[in-house]
Amino acid sequence: MIVLVLGNGAREHALIWKLSQSPSVTELFAAPGNAGTAIHATNLPLVDILNPSQVVQAARQCRADVVFVGSEAPLEAGVVDALQAAGISAIGPDQHRAQLESSKVFSKEFMVRNRLPTAEAREFTDYQAFEGYVTQLFERARTPSQAHAPSGEFKLVIKKSGLAQGKGVLEASSADEALSFGKSILASDALLVEEYLTGFEISVFVLSDGKDWVVLPPTADFKKAGEGDTGPNTGGMGAICPVPLVTPPLWQKVLSEVVEPTMSALTRDNLNFCGILFIGLMMTAQGPKILEFNTRFGDPETQALLPLIESDFGELVQALAQGRLAGHAWKVSDHKSLGIVIAAPGYPASYPKNLPVAALPSLPPATHVFHATTTRLNDQLVTQGGRCFTAVATAPTWEAAYDKARGAARGVQFPGAWIRTDIGEKFFI
């Protein structure tokens, strides 16, 4: 099987690395790829993965049996529609079904219509209406007699409807903060105002061939830039798999109250697809509630998850693409996996590019460093993005996984490189 993977992040490097271990995969291509994917695959750096015709042409030229869409933007651009029209198998939804991720409004309407557990929300396209609603909610919250007012600080969640690389969400503690953020969104997009949920977040990945599906172990990512989950949102500064707080009974609750009803609803609404449904959940005192859907693997969760899959990942991808997932055997390690993102100075705000990478670490067993948007200029490895690498380690214990991952992350050296040093601690310390 020849596989073309679309993307250039650490997620795509992890996918390429995992596929390279499969005897069923004879050749690998990455478009555009990065310096890490080049170790295992042929990069196609000139392919514009947001251009459906270019992707189809590239798939034909490399004789790809399957195109695995790693990131969300090509899905919104209609790349899978073009591949399907050309008779090329793809892992990922068409443009219409990709709205489960690319439109928060579309996604929320799906949840509400199918009575899936989620936060209460209202959609806005007009600033004046949005301003009135937000102002009223914060004024009510300041009135002690209001029964709905929480005992702690009142917050609202403001969400950009369209794609925003994980940074289109604000947890607002004041009306001014919410209004400023919302005004910037409404200049070009719709938004949702959601109730603020408390608990802990997990990411659930469902692999579907369009009819049958399997669920991978729960993961958790760490979105905030600062230690102790403080500071601005990022695309994710690290991840763990599995999640210690998700006990077998709680996992069964997730499956019965969220996953099974969601997959049934997708089928009922003709929205099921061949690919990965990522369900972001808040585990609240009232039970699991859906925060969002994504229609591809998450980053950095994928980097922590894939090293635990002991089955032939190439065969799993082939089963997905061929619609024969039912009865497919797969196995996951019982070890712990922890990933730490190494970021460029300034991220998630503006950051420099083309920083020379002075050193990468010598890696002990079961430890990996996945590249994100790296490239080579005059034979010098350089950074190109805000999140530059993910160091991942697996081990029988959380302490061992953390120590190995942190050691690998510290061994990645470029000017201004930084990490969060507390990834996973809130779950296992």
Protein Blocks (a to p, Z undefined) as FASTA:
>chain_A
ZZddedjbfklmmmmmmmmmpmklmbdcddebjfklmmmmccdfkbcfkbmklmmmmmmm
nopabdcdfblmlmmnommmmmmmnopacedddfklmmmmmpmklmmmmmmmnopacddd
dddfbfklmmmmmmmmmmmmmpmklmklcfbdcddddddfbdeehpacccdfbfklmmmm
mmmmmmmpccddddddeddddddddddehlaccddddddddfbfbghiiajddebjbdcd
ddfklcfklmmmmmmmmmmmmmmmmmmnopaccddddddddddfkbpcdfbdcfbdcdfk
lmmmmmmpmbdfklmmmmmmnopagopacdddfbdcdddddddehiabdcdehiacfbdc
dddehiacddehiaceehiacdfbfblbdcddddfbfklmmmmmmmmmmmpccehiacdf
kgoklmmZZ
